[in-house]
Amino acid sequence: MVGAVLHSTARGQAGQTADTARVPVDTSRERVQAAPSDTLLAPLARGESGMPLRADQRLHWNRTQLDFMDVQTLQDLLTHVPGVTPLAAGWIQTPSSAACWSRIPCVRVFQDGVEMDELDPRANGVLDLSQFEMWAAQEVSVERTGDEVRVYIRTWQIDHVTPFTQTDIATGDQNTNLYRLFFGRGFANQVRMQIGVQQYGTTPPTFLGASSDELSALGRVGWAAANGLRVDAFLLTANRHRGTLLAFDQSGDSIPTLGSTRRLGYVRVGLGDPDTSGRWVQLVASSNRYSFAGQPAVNASGVADSVSTDTARTGRQYVIAAGVSRFGFRVSATERIRSGDGATLSTPSVRAEFARGPLQVSAVAEGRGPDSLMRADAAAEFDALPWLRFTGSVSASRGVANSDTVVVSASGAAVPGLDTIVGAPTSGGADVELGLRIRHDLWVSGGVLHRDSVRMEAPSVFSPDLARAIDGPATGAVAAVRGQLGGPWYLDVSAVRWNDSIGLYRPQYQTRAELTLKTDLIKRFPTGNFSFSGSIIHEYRSGTAFPLAGGGLAETSGYRTFSTLVAIRILRATITWRFSNTLGEKYFQVPGYLMPRISNFYGFRWVFWN
């Protein structure tokens, strides 16, 4: 019976010796040791990541936290970022985007130091957040500015000689089934290899979407020397198929059939580590390929998309980065060279950070990117007293105007001649917050934010009828309550209220509240073989306006949803259960496309060592 439950042969008591003593088990997937002869490998090179302010540390997630949160898409994480308005057309198989303070595009993603550009010519440079393979992430960090949100993803790495295997099986409503496998192992000569595969399929009712499936896989081979030299080669590929998504309101609008393959591969050489004290340098040569086959999008007038339905685009990116960290300072410089479609673009950037005692400051300046914008931002946090905290940020961007498209103002009126309205597009923002510590780890904060006039691209992945737009200056108020209520109870509440109600892609009111119970029941299970996490989540959003080509607005009504998330770990097995929209709210984030109503998704995860 003991062997059946604990997966080990029952043995009599014996004394420990130095060469047979077991290392205490750490239940995180990154650090579990299961064999007396296990050896910790030197880590491979890691891409530089942003440094969130202490008040934003909750916007950093490691692999174990991502598992417990049951993250399926990048949009699942961005719901935690105040001021970000995720936009989705349904369940995990449908396109998703996000607006930040009504700006689109505003989300930039860096994966292992490589910026992920949107290569789909139909997307107008707006990233489809549903196509990032979050299952492959080791850690994710989100950096907020007054002008954009930067997401830094580091992909899975192993750092043990002992072979590691993980299997995931999940199923749920809308005939959704998911299977996942990880395997990795290291060798005494510091070589390591790893592979991973995920497959999912879903067949929702017609009014909720269309049948879809995806098969994705990753592979990595790497080596790390004792002198700090690290070399690795990485490949991540995803093949997706999706049927036509019909609008729920029978308007005739639709998101056409999709068959696509995305492939990211790179070779990286590094010396030193951006996260440790000292000097570091990295060289990355990457290739990002997107191929598409499907039906052309057709607008309400019956005009088909002029882009071919059989498209393949490849973007090459070469990254040279170096930096130094010492005495609380971190300074780095990066040269990012893009090559593709017969053109080459160089984008230099510099980053400077300081964190010591009560003060934390960071600043970033970046040259012209593929969207023709140059950017600069700075953020600071000052803990004036143990119970008093000030935070603030400021950002600005400037580029070259493009007048080849009619845009729409916040009132819905067509505005011809973009150059005569705003000249070279500029935008920026600033915010300031005051935080008060109520108890040991519970903070209440509030503040104001301001955003300049902004020009937005159309998220045409949802509809070719959507137009580029101009939204005027906007000012809003933010409030939050975050931290440990007491014992195992935690609270995370954030709210944004804008002073006007006519913003584009910007609901006047938006709130998110999550009450969580976390416990290891350590007195009952002193070996650490049990943990429980359960959350109740409430989200509210008022109506949102979308600009249409030729003038006018499409609008979604406000909504509120309740959801629950439970994760239970016993030994190295974890059960997760997500119960979304428990009250069956009928709501839309994008006009015409109904979001899932009462929806269950539950799964089982098992980790094996040796």
LINLINTA-V437960 format. One record per residue. N is the residue number from 0. PHI is phi in degrees with one decimal (999 if undefined). OMEGA is omega in whole degrees, -180 to 180 (999 if undefined). NEAR is the number of other ideal C-beta (glycine too) atoms within 12 Angstrom. Layout:
n: (N,N)
phi: (PHI,PHI)
omega: (OMEGA,OMEGA)
near: (NEAR,NEAR)
//
This chain:
n: (0,1,2,3,4,5,6,7,8,9,10,11,12,13,14,15,16,17,18,19,20,21,22,23,24,25,26,27,28,29,30,31,32,33,34,35,36,37,38,39,40,41,42,43,44,45,46,47,48,49,50,51,52,53,54,55,56,57,58,59,60,61,62,63,64,65,66,67,68,69,70,71,72,73,74,75,76,77,78,79,80,81,82,83,84,85,86,87,88,89,90,91,92,93,94,95,96,97,98,99,100,101,102,103,104,105,106,107,108,109,110,111,112,113,114,115,116,117,118,119,120,121,122,123,124,125,126,127,128,129,130,131,132,133,134,135,136,137,138,139,140,141,142,143,144,145,146,147,148,149,150,151,152,153,154,155,156,157,158,159,160,161,162,163,164,165,166,167,168,169,170,171,172,173,174,175,176,177,178,179,180,181,182,183,184,185,186,187,188,189,190,191,192,193,194,195,196,197,198,199,200,201,202,203,204,205,206,207,208,209,210,211,212,213,214,215,216,217,218,219,220,221,222,223,224,225,226,227,228,229,230,231,232,233,234,235,236,237,238,239,240,241,242,243,244,245,246,247,248,249,250,251,252,253,254,255,256,257,258,259,260,261,262,263,264,265,266,267,268,269,270,271,272,273,274,275,276,277,278,279,280,281,282,283,284,285,286,287,288,289,290,291,292,293,294,295,296,297,298,299,300,301,302,303,304,305,306,307,308,309,310,311,312,313,314,315,316,317,318,319,320,321,322,323,324,325,326,327,328,329,330,331,332,333,334,335,336,337,338,339,340,341,342,343,344,345,346,347,348,349,350,351,352,353,354,355,356,357,358,359,360,361,362,363,364,365,366,367,368,369,370,371,372,373,374,375,376,377,378,379,380,381,382,383,384,385,386,387,388,389,390,391,392,393,394,395,396,397,398,399,400,401,402,403,404,405,406,407,408,409,410,411,412,413,414,415,416,417,418,419,420,421,422,423,424,425,426,427,428,429,430,431,432,433,434,435,436,437,438,439,440,441,442,443,444,445,446,447,448,449,450,451,452,453,454,455,456,457,458,459,460,461,462,463,464,465,466,467,468,469,470,471,472,473,474,475,476,477,478,479,480,481,482,483,484,485,486,487,488,489,490,491,492,493,494,495,496,497,498,499,500,501,502,503,504,505,506,507,508,509,510,511,512,513,514,515,516,517,518,519,520,521,522,523,524,525,526,527,528,529,530,531,532,533,534,535,536,537,538,539,540,541,542,543,544,545,546,547,548,549,550,551,552,553,554,555,556,557,558,559,560,561,562,563,564,565,566,567,568,569,570,571,572,573,574,575,576,577,578,579,580,581,582,583,584,585,586,587,588,589,590,591,592,593,594,595,596,597,598,599,600,601,602,603,604,605,606,607,608,609)
phi: (999,-61.1,-64.8,-68.4,-87.5,-96.9,58.7,-154.7,-70.0,-67.7,-136.7,-72.8,-65.3,-145.2,-73.2,-90.2,-118.8,-61.1,-88.2,-118.7,-65.1,-88.1,-76.6,-55.1,-77.1,-100.6,-76.7,-68.2,-67.9,-81.1,-129.1,-69.0,-116.1,-128.7,-133.9,-59.2,-92.7,-64.5,-129.5,-83.4,-87.8,-66.3,-68.6,-74.6,-62.8,-124.5,-65.9,-63.8,-121.2,-66.5,-111.8,-62.2,-61.6,-56.5,-66.0,-110.0,-59.8,-66.1,-89.5,-125.1,-128.6,-91.5,-65.3,-65.0,-64.7,-62.3,-64.9,-65.2,-81.2,56.4,-73.5,-108.5,-132.1,-62.8,-60.5,-59.1,-80.4,-69.4,-64.5,-85.4,-98.2,-59.7,89.5,-92.8,-112.6,-64.7,-128.3,-133.5,-105.9,150.6,-78.9,-60.4,-82.3,-95.4,-62.0,-145.2,-143.2,-157.7,-111.9,-116.2,55.1,74.5,-93.8,-135.6,-79.4,-138.3,-102.5,-119.3,-121.5,-117.2,-111.9,54.0,88.1,-99.0,-75.3,-90.2,-81.6,-80.4,-93.5,-71.5,-65.5,-85.2,-93.7,55.3,79.3,-91.7,-64.4,-88.7,-69.4,-75.3,-100.7,-90.0,-83.9,-68.0,-63.3,-91.1,-82.4,-91.7,-156.4,-134.5,-131.0,-114.2,-116.3,-92.9,-132.3,-76.7,-126.9,-163.5,-124.4,-107.5,-111.9,-111.7,-113.0,-108.9,-81.3,-55.4,-134.0,-103.9,-138.5,-130.2,-73.5,-58.6,-58.5,-123.3,-136.8,-135.8,-124.3,-128.1,-132.7,-141.1,-149.5,-179.4,-63.7,61.2,52.0,-95.4,-135.0,-136.6,-133.2,-148.4,-140.5,-120.1,-145.0,-155.1,-156.1,-116.4,-128.1,-62.4,-86.4,73.8,-84.2,-141.4,-137.5,-153.5,-137.9,-153.1,-140.4,-134.5,-136.1,-140.0,-146.3,-147.8,-132.6,-77.4,-57.8,-55.1,-75.2,-108.6,152.5,-145.9,-59.8,-154.4,-155.3,-149.0,-122.0,-130.8,-150.3,-135.2,-150.1,-145.8,-128.4,-147.8,-150.0,-131.4,-95.9,-65.5,-84.1,98.1,-76.7,-132.2,-136.2,-151.7,-123.2,-136.9,-141.4,-133.2,-133.1,-141.1,-116.7,-123.5,-130.8,-147.8,-78.5,-69.9,-96.8,-94.3,-64.3,-67.4,-84.5,58.8,-78.9,92.4,-75.9,-160.6,-104.4,-70.8,-53.7,-131.1,-135.0,-140.2,-132.3,-114.9,-142.1,-116.9,-135.8,-155.0,-120.7,-130.5,-124.2,-138.2,-135.3,85.4,-137.5,-61.1,-92.9,-118.6,-70.6,123.9,-91.6,-150.4,-150.4,-140.2,-126.0,-130.9,-119.4,-128.4,-135.3,-121.0,-120.9,-131.1,-124.3,-137.1,-146.2,173.3,-88.9,-71.9,-71.0,-124.9,-83.2,-62.8,-87.6,84.9,-89.1,-82.2,-59.6,-77.7,-74.7,-57.2,-86.4,-131.8,-130.7,-137.8,-132.9,-127.7,-118.2,-100.4,-137.9,-119.4,-119.8,-120.6,-135.4,-150.9,-166.3,-145.3,-129.1,-168.6,55.7,88.0,-96.0,-138.9,-127.9,-147.9,-135.6,-135.3,-115.4,-114.4,-111.0,-102.8,-139.1,173.6,55.4,74.4,-130.5,-128.7,-131.5,-107.4,-127.4,-82.1,-152.0,-132.7,-137.6,-134.7,-138.8,-142.8,-144.4,-160.5,61.3,-82.8,-111.9,-139.5,-137.5,-142.9,-145.2,-135.9,-130.3,-139.2,-75.2,-62.2,-99.7,-64.2,-91.5,67.9,-104.0,-105.2,-130.2,-153.7,-154.2,-146.5,-141.8,-147.1,-140.1,-133.7,-89.8,-62.6,-140.1,-56.7,-115.0,-133.6,-135.8,-113.6,-132.8,-164.1,-151.2,-145.8,-149.8,-155.1,-142.0,-149.8,-153.0,-107.3,-71.0,-127.9,-108.3,-88.6,-136.8,-71.9,-116.7,-125.4,-84.3,-62.9,-80.1,94.2,-84.8,-68.4,-125.1,-76.7,73.8,-61.0,-58.3,-74.0,-90.8,-123.1,60.1,-65.8,-64.4,-129.1,-157.6,-179.2,-165.5,-152.9,-149.4,-143.6,-136.0,-118.7,-117.2,-122.6,-82.9,-85.6,-149.0,-46.8,-133.0,-125.0,-117.7,-116.7,-136.9,-157.8,-176.3,-128.6,-138.3,-136.1,-130.0,-71.1,-56.3,-140.8,-102.5,-119.8,-79.4,-88.4,-75.7,-69.1,-61.9,-85.8,-167.6,-71.3,-80.0,-74.8,-118.2,-62.7,-150.6,-119.5,-120.9,-72.1,-58.0,-143.6,-130.5,-145.1,-119.6,-125.5,-149.0,-156.2,-132.7,-141.8,131.7,-91.6,-70.2,153.6,58.1,-89.1,-96.7,-129.7,-132.4,-138.5,-123.9,-139.5,-146.1,-130.7,-131.3,-92.3,-75.2,-123.7,-118.1,-117.6,-69.9,-86.8,54.7,-137.0,-62.9,-63.8,-122.6,-150.6,-135.8,-145.1,-132.7,-136.0,-106.8,-126.4,-110.2,-124.1,-155.4,-104.4,45.4,-64.1,-70.1,-81.8,-127.2,-64.8,-79.1,77.3,-90.4,-144.6,-153.2,-137.7,-138.7,-136.4,-130.9,-113.6,-122.2,-121.8,-127.7,-133.7,-148.4,-80.7,-59.0,-129.5,-105.7,-122.4,-77.1,-108.8,-61.7,84.2,110.4,93.7,-131.7,-107.7,-130.2,-109.5,-82.2,-70.4,-156.9,-139.7,-133.4,-119.7,-141.7,-130.3,-142.9,-127.6,-136.4,-125.6,-112.9,-126.5,55.1,-112.9,-110.3,-129.4,-111.0,-122.2,-146.6,-110.3,-118.0,-96.3,50.7,-62.1,-92.3,71.2,-60.8,-92.1,-148.9,-132.5,-98.3,-127.4,-53.0,95.4,-115.9,-71.9,-79.4,-59.1,-88.7,-42.8,-141.7,-108.2,-144.8,-137.2,-156.2,-132.8,-126.4,-134.8,-108.7,-120.4,-121.0,59.3)
omega: (178,-180,-179,-177,-174,175,178,180,176,-177,175,-180,179,178,178,171,-173,-174,178,-179,179,173,178,-176,169,-171,179,-175,-177,-167,-178,173,-175,-178,-179,-176,-176,-180,177,-179,172,-177,172,179,179,178,178,-179,177,180,178,173,-179,179,-178,-179,178,179,173,-176,173,-172,179,178,178,177,-178,180,179,-178,178,-179,178,179,179,179,-176,174,-180,-174,-180,179,178,-180,178,180,180,-179,179,-175,-168,-178,-174,178,175,179,179,173,178,-178,178,177,173,-5,180,-178,174,-175,177,-178,-177,178,179,178,-176,178,176,-177,179,-177,180,-170,-179,179,-180,-177,171,-173,-180,-173,173,-174,-176,178,-178,-174,171,175,-179,178,-180,-180,-179,168,178,-175,-176,174,178,-179,180,-179,171,-175,-172,174,172,-179,178,174,-179,179,-177,176,174,175,177,174,-179,178,-179,-180,-177,179,-179,177,-176,178,-175,179,172,170,176,175,177,-179,-175,180,178,171,175,177,-179,177,177,-179,172,175,174,175,180,179,-178,172,-175,-177,178,-180,-178,178,180,176,178,173,-179,-177,176,175,178,171,-176,179,179,-180,-179,-178,177,178,-179,179,175,175,-172,176,176,-178,-180,179,-173,174,-179,177,180,177,-179,179,-178,-175,177,-179,-177,178,179,170,-168,177,-178,167,-173,174,174,-177,176,176,178,170,-174,174,-178,175,-175,-174,179,-176,-179,-179,179,-179,176,177,180,173,-178,172,-173,175,-180,-174,176,175,-171,171,-179,179,176,175,-180,-179,-175,180,179,-180,-178,175,-177,-180,-179,179,177,-169,172,179,180,176,177,-179,179,-174,173,-176,179,-180,179,178,-180,174,179,179,173,-178,179,176,-177,171,-177,-177,178,179,179,-179,176,-179,178,-178,177,-179,177,177,176,180,177,-178,175,178,177,179,-176,-172,174,-177,174,179,-179,173,-173,178,-174,178,-178,176,178,179,168,-172,173,178,178,179,-179,176,-178,176,-176,178,179,-178,-176,-176,174,174,179,178,177,-179,179,175,-179,-180,-178,-177,177,-172,-175,-177,174,179,-177,178,-178,179,-179,-180,178,-179,179,174,-176,-178,-177,-179,-173,-177,176,-174,176,175,179,-180,179,175,177,-178,175,-180,178,177,-180,175,-169,-176,178,-176,171,-177,177,-179,180,175,180,178,180,172,-175,173,-174,171,178,173,-171,175,178,-178,175,179,179,-173,167,-170,173,175,-176,179,-178,179,-179,178,179,177,-179,170,-174,173,-176,179,-177,-178,-177,-174,-180,-178,176,-179,175,-179,176,175,178,-176,178,-177,-175,-180,178,-179,-172,176,-179,179,176,-179,173,-180,180,176,-171,171,179,179,172,-176,-170,177,179,-180,-174,179,-180,-176,-179,170,-178,174,179,-176,167,-171,176,178,178,178,175,-175,-177,-178,179,-179,-180,178,-180,178,-180,-177,167,-174,171,179,179,180,171,180,171,178,176,178,-178,174,-180,177,173,-172,-179,176,-178,175,178,179,176,180,-172,176,-172,-179,176,179,174,-174,-178,168,176,-177,174,-173,-174,175,-178,174,-173,-171,176,174,-174,-176,-176,-178,180,180,179,172,178,999)
near: (6,10,10,9,12,16,19,13,9,12,10,6,6,9,8,11,9,8,8,13,13,20,20,14,22,20,29,24,37,29,25,33,28,27,20,18,18,25,21,22,34,32,30,40,41,37,44,42,36,40,38,32,36,30,35,37,24,32,34,30,32,24,35,28,29,36,41,32,33,38,35,42,35,41,37,33,36,38,39,38,41,39,50,40,45,38,45,40,44,42,42,47,41,43,42,40,44,44,46,43,46,45,44,46,41,46,44,43,41,39,44,46,44,38,39,39,38,35,33,35,28,37,36,31,31,35,42,42,43,40,44,39,39,38,41,37,40,40,35,43,37,38,36,42,44,38,44,42,43,41,41,38,41,39,43,42,38,43,32,33,28,29,25,38,26,35,24,32,25,32,22,30,28,33,24,35,25,35,26,35,27,35,25,37,29,30,20,15,15,28,25,38,27,37,29,37,28,35,26,39,28,35,22,33,20,19,21,36,38,34,26,39,27,37,25,33,30,37,28,39,26,39,26,33,21,11,11,23,24,37,28,39,29,41,29,40,30,35,29,38,25,39,28,26,37,27,29,30,19,12,17,16,31,34,42,32,25,42,25,38,30,39,30,42,31,38,27,39,29,39,24,31,29,37,26,18,16,19,21,33,29,40,28,39,24,37,29,38,28,34,26,36,21,30,24,26,36,22,26,22,13,13,13,16,27,15,21,17,23,15,26,22,28,24,35,29,40,31,37,26,39,26,35,23,26,17,13,19,23,34,26,36,26,35,25,37,27,31,21,24,17,11,12,16,25,21,30,23,34,25,37,25,34,25,25,16,14,19,22,31,29,39,28,37,25,35,26,22,27,29,34,22,34,27,36,29,35,30,41,29,35,26,25,17,13,14,17,20,33,27,36,33,40,28,41,28,37,27,25,20,23,23,20,11,27,24,39,35,32,30,21,25,21,24,29,20,17,29,18,12,24,30,18,20,33,27,41,31,39,29,40,26,36,28,34,26,24,19,18,13,22,23,36,26,36,27,32,24,38,30,42,29,29,43,44,44,36,36,47,38,41,42,37,31,35,42,39,39,46,39,38,28,25,37,25,33,27,36,28,35,30,36,27,23,24,14,13,19,22,26,31,35,32,38,31,40,29,34,20,23,21,27,44,47,49,44,41,28,29,39,31,36,29,32,26,31,26,29,22,21,19,15,10,13,17,11,18,22,24,24,32,26,32,27,32,25,32,27,34,25,34,28,28,35,37,44,45,34,28,23,20,22,30,34,25,31,19,23,28,24,31,24,36,30,35,29,34,27,33,25,26,32,26,36,28,35,29,36,28,36,29,23,19,19,26,20,31,31,41,40,34,31,38,34,39,39,28,23,34,26,34,28,32,26,35,25,37,24,32,20)
//
